[in-house]
Amino acid sequence: MTTTTANPVLAVPPAAPDQAAAWFAAKLAAQTDVADVRAALLLADPGFTLVDSRSLAAWRQGHIPGAVHLPTAMIPVRGHRLLDPHRPVVTYCWGPGCDGATRAALALARRGYLVKEMIGGIEYWIREGFPVQVGDEIHERPADPLTAPAAR
């Protein structure tokens, strides 16, 4: 139902609470964020496999330590060798302006994997000051105060 109002936020009324709850639950079932991925990776067993769906050049430029490199186009060819079909997968790509992680998650889901997409991608991983692996070295930068709490 659409109403006539000068308020652009309420031009389409909010969903009923049960509809909103179902939508938000479905969204959280399909997505996670960089802070939650980081917290899980600090555990002895995070409970999932992290997949970087970017190109080889992007991977070599830097990736999240512990991630598996599996470009989306290679999922049909290498996915079964690199991933445990009984272990959930979390995909990531460059960042909010890239849908590579979404494409990889879709390809994996169509092959029967339990999968989530890490929103924000490696861009927000880096902006939050989390480590990045380049070759055999781990690099960390200070967190961007616009995306993560500033240390005081």
C-alpha positions as protocol buffer text, in pm:
chain_id: "A"
residue {
  index: 1
  type: MET
  ca { x: 0 y: 0 z: 0 }
}
residue {
  index: 2
  type: THR
  ca { x: 133 y: 343 z: -97 }
}
residue {
  index: 3
  type: THR
  ca { x: 24 y: 661 z: 75 }
}
residue {
  index: 4
  type: THR
  ca { x: 55 y: 1022 z: -28 }
}
residue {
  index: 5
  type: THR
  ca { x: 306 y: 1195 z: 197 }
}
residue {
  index: 6
  type: ALA
  ca { x: 585 y: 1450 z: 168 }
}
residue {
  index: 7
  type: ASN
  ca { x: 803 y: 1215 z: 375 }
}
residue {
  index: 8
  type: PRO
  ca { x: 1005 y: 997 z: 133 }
}
residue {
  index: 9
  type: VAL
  ca { x: 1084 y: 743 z: 406 }
}
residue {
  index: 10
  type: LEU
  ca { x: 719 y: 675 z: 477 }
}
residue {
  index: 11
  type: ALA
  ca { x: 584 y: 711 z: 121 }
}
residue {
  index: 12
  type: VAL
  ca { x: 571 y: 331 z: 131 }
}
residue {
  index: 13
  type: PRO
  ca { x: 468 y: 227 z: 484 }
}
residue {
  index: 14
  type: PRO
  ca { x: 691 y: -6 z: 686 }
}
residue {
  index: 15
  type: ALA
  ca { x: 626 y: -377 z: 657 }
}
residue {
  index: 16
  type: ALA
  ca { x: 416 y: -549 z: 920 }
}
residue {
  index: 17
  type: PRO
  ca { x: 636 y: -672 z: 1208 }
}
residue {
  index: 18
  type: ASP
  ca { x: 603 y: -1039 z: 1107 }
}
residue {
  index: 19
  type: GLN
  ca { x: 695 y: -958 z: 745 }
}
residue {
  index: 20
  type: ALA
  ca { x: 991 y: -745 z: 856 }
}
residue {
  index: 21
  type: ALA
  ca { x: 1112 y: -1015 z: 1096 }
}
residue {
  index: 22
  type: ALA
  ca { x: 1101 y: -1279 z: 820 }
}
residue {
  index: 23
  type: TRP
  ca { x: 1290 y: -1052 z: 578 }
}
residue {
  index: 24
  type: PHE
  ca { x: 1561 y: -959 z: 830 }
}
residue {
  index: 25
  type: ALA
  ca { x: 1602 y: -1322 z: 937 }
}
residue {
  index: 26
  type: ALA
  ca { x: 1642 y: -1428 z: 572 }
}
residue {
  index: 27
  type: LYS
  ca { x: 1895 y: -1150 z: 516 }
}
residue {
  index: 28
  type: LEU
  ca { x: 2104 y: -1261 z: 815 }
}
residue {
  index: 29
  type: ALA
  ca { x: 2084 y: -1623 z: 696 }
}
residue {
  index: 30
  type: ALA
  ca { x: 2248 y: -1519 z: 367 }
}
residue {
  index: 31
  type: GLN
  ca { x: 2490 y: -1248 z: 483 }
}
residue {
  index: 32
  type: THR
  ca { x: 2749 y: -1180 z: 748 }
}
residue {
  index: 33
  type: ASP
  ca { x: 2985 y: -888 z: 804 }
}
residue {
  index: 34
  type: VAL
  ca { x: 3359 y: -843 z: 836 }
}
residue {
  index: 35
  type: ALA
  ca { x: 3355 y: -798 z: 1213 }
}
residue {
  index: 36
  type: ASP
  ca { x: 3173 y: -1129 z: 1266 }
}
residue {
  index: 37
  type: VAL
  ca { x: 3401 y: -1309 z: 1020 }
}
residue {
  index: 38
  type: ARG
  ca { x: 3708 y: -1171 z: 1200 }
}
residue {
  index: 39
  type: ALA
  ca { x: 3571 y: -1278 z: 1540 }
}
residue {
  index: 40
  type: ALA
  ca { x: 3502 y: -1629 z: 1407 }
}
residue {
  index: 41
  type: LEU
  ca { x: 3847 y: -1658 z: 1246 }
}
residue {
  index: 42
  type: LEU
  ca { x: 4005 y: -1593 z: 1586 }
}
residue {
  index: 43
  type: LEU
  ca { x: 3842 y: -1912 z: 1720 }
}
residue {
  index: 44
  type: ALA
  ca { x: 4021 y: -2247 z: 1705 }
}
residue {
  index: 45
  type: ASP
  ca { x: 3762 y: -2354 z: 1445 }
}
residue {
  index: 46
  type: PRO
  ca { x: 3554 y: -2079 z: 1283 }
}
residue {
  index: 47
  type: GLY
  ca { x: 3303 y: -2335 z: 1154 }
}
residue {
  index: 48
  type: PHE
  ca { x: 3321 y: -2228 z: 790 }
}
residue {
  index: 49
  type: THR
  ca { x: 3556 y: -2198 z: 495 }
}
residue {
  index: 50
  type: LEU
  ca { x: 3629 y: -1844 z: 379 }
}
residue {
  index: 51
  type: VAL
  ca { x: 3642 y: -1811 z: -2 }
}
residue {
  index: 52
  type: ASP
  ca { x: 3800 y: -1523 z: -192 }
}
residue {
  index: 53
  type: SER
  ca { x: 3618 y: -1516 z: -527 }
}
residue {
  index: 54
  type: ARG
  ca { x: 3842 y: -1253 z: -692 }
}
residue {
  index: 55
  type: SER
  ca { x: 4096 y: -1296 z: -973 }
}
residue {
  index: 56
  type: LEU
  ca { x: 4447 y: -1429 z: -923 }
}
residue {
  index: 57
  type: ALA
  ca { x: 4590 y: -1078 z: -963 }
}
residue {
  index: 58
  type: ALA
  ca { x: 4358 y: -949 z: -688 }
}
residue {
  index: 59
  type: TRP
  ca { x: 4444 y: -1244 z: -463 }
}
residue {
  index: 60
  type: ARG
  ca { x: 4815 y: -1175 z: -503 }
}
residue {
  index: 61
  type: GLN
  ca { x: 4759 y: -807 z: -424 }
}
residue {
  index: 62
  type: GLY
  ca { x: 4629 y: -914 z: -84 }
}
residue {
  index: 63
  type: HIS
  ca { x: 4375 y: -1147 z: 74 }
}
residue {
  index: 64
  type: ILE
  ca { x: 4236 y: -1242 z: 413 }
}
residue {
  index: 65
  type: PRO
  ca { x: 4470 y: -1484 z: 593 }
}
residue {
  index: 66
  type: GLY
  ca { x: 4327 y: -1835 z: 591 }
}
residue {
  index: 67
  type: ALA
  ca { x: 4100 y: -1776 z: 292 }
}
residue {
  index: 68
  type: VAL
  ca { x: 4078 y: -2019 z: 3 }
}
residue {
  index: 69
  type: HIS
  ca { x: 4125 y: -1870 z: -344 }
}
residue {
  index: 70
  type: LEU
  ca { x: 3838 y: -1985 z: -565 }
}
residue {
  index: 71
  type: PRO
  ca { x: 3734 y: -1745 z: -841 }
}
residue {
  index: 72
  type: THR
  ca { x: 3367 y: -1782 z: -931 }
}
residue {
  index: 73
  type: ALA
  ca { x: 3440 y: -1918 z: -1278 }
}
residue {
  index: 74
  type: MET
  ca { x: 3647 y: -2197 z: -1119 }
}
residue {
  index: 75
  type: ILE
  ca { x: 3379 y: -2316 z: -877 }
}
residue {
  index: 76
  type: PRO
  ca { x: 3250 y: -2588 z: -1114 }
}
residue {
  index: 77
  type: VAL
  ca { x: 3606 y: -2707 z: -1183 }
}
residue {
  index: 78
  type: ARG
  ca { x: 3782 y: -2680 z: -843 }
}
residue {
  index: 79
  type: GLY
  ca { x: 3508 y: -2630 z: -585 }
}
residue {
  index: 80
  type: HIS
  ca { x: 3467 y: -2998 z: -501 }
}
residue {
  index: 81
  type: ARG
  ca { x: 3845 y: -3032 z: -446 }
}
residue {
  index: 82
  type: LEU
  ca { x: 3881 y: -2724 z: -226 }
}
residue {
  index: 83
  type: LEU
  ca { x: 3561 y: -2726 z: -22 }
}
residue {
  index: 84
  type: ASP
  ca { x: 3401 y: -2971 z: 219 }
}
residue {
  index: 85
  type: PRO
  ca { x: 3036 y: -3007 z: 112 }
}
residue {
  index: 86
  type: HIS
  ca { x: 2935 y: -3042 z: 479 }
}
residue {
  index: 87
  type: ARG
  ca { x: 3105 y: -2721 z: 595 }
}
residue {
  index: 88
  type: PRO
  ca { x: 2943 y: -2380 z: 544 }
}
residue {
  index: 89
  type: VAL
  ca { x: 3119 y: -2136 z: 312 }
}
residue {
  index: 90
  type: VAL
  ca { x: 3153 y: -1757 z: 339 }
}
residue {
  index: 91
  type: THR
  ca { x: 3237 y: -1571 z: 18 }
}
residue {
  index: 92
  type: TYR
  ca { x: 3396 y: -1230 z: -30 }
}
residue {
  index: 93
  type: CYS
  ca { x: 3518 y: -1008 z: -314 }
}
residue {
  index: 94
  type: TRP
  ca { x: 3638 y: -646 z: -339 }
}
residue {
  index: 95
  type: GLY
  ca { x: 3365 y: -456 z: -156 }
}
residue {
  index: 96
  type: PRO
  ca { x: 3019 y: -305 z: -167 }
}
residue {
  index: 97
  type: GLY
  ca { x: 3057 y: -199 z: -530 }
}
residue {
  index: 98
  type: CYS
  ca { x: 3135 y: -557 z: -642 }
}
residue {
  index: 99
  type: ASP
  ca { x: 2889 y: -842 z: -679 }
}
residue {
  index: 100
  type: GLY
  ca { x: 3155 y: -1112 z: -718 }
}
residue {
  index: 101
  type: ALA
  ca { x: 3086 y: -1257 z: -372 }
}
residue {
  index: 102
  type: THR
  ca { x: 2714 y: -1269 z: -452 }
}
residue {
  index: 103
  type: ARG
  ca { x: 2783 y: -1453 z: -779 }
}
residue {
  index: 104
  type: ALA
  ca { x: 3014 y: -1699 z: -602 }
}
residue {
  index: 105
  type: ALA
  ca { x: 2760 y: -1756 z: -324 }
}
residue {
  index: 106
  type: LEU
  ca { x: 2490 y: -1823 z: -583 }
}
residue {
  index: 107
  type: ALA
  ca { x: 2714 y: -2068 z: -772 }
}
residue {
  index: 108
  type: LEU
  ca { x: 2797 y: -2251 z: -449 }
}
residue {
  index: 109
  type: ALA
  ca { x: 2436 y: -2260 z: -328 }
}
residue {
  index: 110
  type: ARG
  ca { x: 2329 y: -2406 z: -663 }
}
residue {
  index: 111
  type: ARG
  ca { x: 2584 y: -2683 z: -602 }
}
residue {
  index: 112
  type: GLY
  ca { x: 2437 y: -2763 z: -261 }
}
residue {
  index: 113
  type: TYR
  ca { x: 2671 y: -2571 z: -29 }
}
residue {
  index: 114
  type: LEU
  ca { x: 2550 y: -2381 z: 275 }
}
residue {
  index: 115
  type: VAL
  ca { x: 2678 y: -2033 z: 202 }
}
residue {
  index: 116
  type: LYS
  ca { x: 2683 y: -1675 z: 326 }
}
residue {
  index: 117
  type: GLU
  ca { x: 2821 y: -1362 z: 167 }
}
residue {
  index: 118
  type: MET
  ca { x: 3054 y: -1136 z: 367 }
}
residue {
  index: 119
  type: ILE
  ca { x: 2919 y: -788 z: 304 }
}
residue {
  index: 120
  type: GLY
  ca { x: 3177 y: -514 z: 272 }
}
residue {
  index: 121
  type: GLY
  ca { x: 3435 y: -743 z: 111 }
}
residue {
  index: 122
  type: ILE
  ca { x: 3806 y: -702 z: 155 }
}
residue {
  index: 123
  type: GLU
  ca { x: 3764 y: -323 z: 132 }
}
residue {
  index: 124
  type: TYR
  ca { x: 3585 y: -309 z: 466 }
}
residue {
  index: 125
  type: TRP
  ca { x: 3809 y: -580 z: 609 }
}
residue {
  index: 126
  type: ILE
  ca { x: 4105 y: -350 z: 543 }
}
residue {
  index: 127
  type: ARG
  ca { x: 3917 y: -37 z: 653 }
}
residue {
  index: 128
  type: GLU
  ca { x: 3846 y: -199 z: 989 }
}
residue {
  index: 129
  type: GLY
  ca { x: 4220 y: -257 z: 1036 }
}
residue {
  index: 130
  type: PHE
  ca { x: 4215 y: -637 z: 1002 }
}
residue {
  index: 131
  type: PRO
  ca { x: 4519 y: -824 z: 867 }
}
residue {
  index: 132
  type: VAL
  ca { x: 4582 y: -887 z: 498 }
}
residue {
  index: 133
  type: GLN
  ca { x: 4820 y: -1145 z: 359 }
}
residue {
  index: 134
  type: VAL
  ca { x: 5047 y: -1051 z: 67 }
}
residue {
  index: 135
  type: GLY
  ca { x: 5266 y: -1344 z: -30 }
}
residue {
  index: 136
  type: ASP
  ca { x: 5405 y: -1482 z: 297 }
}
residue {
  index: 137
  type: GLU
  ca { x: 5371 y: -1152 z: 485 }
}
residue {
  index: 138
  type: ILE
  ca { x: 5085 y: -1026 z: 700 }
}
residue {
  index: 139
  type: HIS
  ca { x: 5011 y: -652 z: 682 }
}
residue {
  index: 140
  type: GLU
  ca { x: 4787 y: -442 z: 905 }
}
residue {
  index: 141
  type: ARG
  ca { x: 4684 y: -81 z: 869 }
}
residue {
  index: 142
  type: PRO
  ca { x: 4516 y: 142 z: 1124 }
}
residue {
  index: 143
  type: ALA
  ca { x: 4138 y: 122 z: 1122 }
}
residue {
  index: 144
  type: ASP
  ca { x: 3950 y: 391 z: 933 }
}
residue {
  index: 145
  type: PRO
  ca { x: 3773 y: 595 z: 1205 }
}
residue {
  index: 146
  type: LEU
  ca { x: 3470 y: 626 z: 978 }
}
residue {
  index: 147
  type: THR
  ca { x: 3416 y: 249 z: 976 }
}
residue {
  index: 148
  type: ALA
  ca { x: 3551 y: 124 z: 1308 }
}
residue {
  index: 149
  type: PRO
  ca { x: 3571 y: 262 z: 1660 }
}
residue {
  index: 150
  type: ALA
  ca { x: 3880 y: 473 z: 1715 }
}
residue {
  index: 151
  type: ALA
  ca { x: 4113 y: 356 z: 1991 }
}
residue {
  index: 152
  type: ARG
  ca { x: 4130 y: 608 z: 2270 }
}
